[in-house]
Amino acid sequence: MNLKDKKKYGKPIGWSLEDHGDYYIVKCLIDVPATPYLNTSTSTGMIGVDLNVNHIAVANVNAISQCVDAFTLPFNLEGKTSGQKAKIIEVEVIALVDYAVKHHKPLAIEKLDTTRSKVSRPYGIPFLKHS
C-alpha cells in the first residue's frame, strides 16, 4: 500500500505456510474490523435454529409466527477428529447465516442449561428400577 504515514495508518500483515504433504496452503493474516451491523428486528420474523447430533434444524417464521420454510442441514461427525468436526459444523453454520442474511431475519437459538442437575433425567423419563 502506498501510505504517507505507515506507522499511523498501516496494519501488520502475517503469513502462514501449511505443509499438507501433497500441497501447501498459504494464508495471509490481517486484522479486519468487525461489521457494526447487527439485525435484532423481528418485524419480518426470525430464523429458529435447533442444533442436533447429526443436523441443524431450521425454521423460517414470519412476523406472526407462521412457518414459511423449514429444512435441515445434515452432517456426519462420526469418526472425525475434533478439527474435522469443527470444520464440518462451520460449513453448515456459514450456510445458515447466509440464509438468515438473504431473508433479512435474525437467528433465534435456544439456550440450554446442561448442568448435571438438569440432565439427570432427560425428557422427564423416570429411572427404571430393576428387581
N, C-alpha and C positions, 0 to 999 in steps of 0.2 A: 504494500500500500504506500502511496505517496502522501505521507502526512508531514505537515510542517513541524509539529511538536509530538513526536512519537512517545515521549515519556508521559505526556499528559493524556493523549488520546489512543495510543497504541495498546493493544491487548496481547498477552502472551499466547503463543501457539505451541502446542505439544504434539509430538508424533509418537505413534506406537506401531511396531512391526511385529506381527504374529506369524510364527512359522508353523504351518499346519502340514508339514511333510511334503505333499504334492503341490502345495500352493502357499502363497503368502497373503496376508491381509495387512494393508497399510491404512492406519486410521489417523485422521487429523483431529486433534482435540482442541476445541476452542470454547470460550465462555459465550453462551447465548443468553441474553436477558429473557426472563420469563415473560410470557404474554400476560398482560394485566386483565384480559377479558375472561370473565367467569360468568356463565349463564346460570342463574338461580331462579329465573322466572318459570312458573308453572302455568302461565296463561294459555299455552298451547298444549299442555300436557307434560308428560315425562316418560322416560325410558326406565322401566323397572328391571332390575338385574338380580339373578339368584345364581351364585357360584356352587356348582356341584362337583362330585368326584371325577366326572368324565365329560362335563359340558357346562356351558354358561347358558342359562335360560333367560330369554329376553322378551319383555312385553312392552309394546309401544302403546300408551294410552293417551286419549285426548283430554281436553280440559275438564270434561265431565266424567272422567274415569272409565270411558268405554274403550275396550281393547280394539285397536285398529290394525295391529300386526303382532305376531308372536312367532318366535323361532328359537332354535338352539344353535350354539356354536360348539360343536363336538370336538373333543381332543382325547388323546390317549397318552397317559403318563406312565403306564405300566412298564417297568424295566428300564426306565430312563434315569440318567444321572440328574442331580439337582440342577445343574446348569442347563441341561436339555429341557427339564420341566419348566424352568423359569422362562426360557425362550419360547416354548410352545404356548404357555399361558400369555406371554407378552404379545404374541402374534394375534391371539384371539381378542385380547383387551384392546389392541390398536383397532381391530375391525369394529369392535363395539363402540369405541369413542368416535370413530369415523361415522358410524351410523347415527349416533346422537348429534354430532355436528351437522350432518346432512339434513336432519329433521329439526334442527334448532331447538332441541329439548335437553334438559339436564338429566343426569343419571341418578336414579334412586337405588341405593344398595342397603340391604338390611344390616343392622349392626347386631351381631350375635354375642351373647355373654357365654363364653365357653369355660367359665370357672368350673372346677370339679363338682361343686355342689349343684350346679345347674344341669350337668350332663350325667349324673349318676343313674338316672332312669330316663334315657332319651325317649321322646314321643309318648311319655306317660305310661310306658309298659312296666307293669309291676314285676318285681323279682319273682322268679319261679322257685318254688320250694320242692326239693326232692325228698321223697320219703325212703 
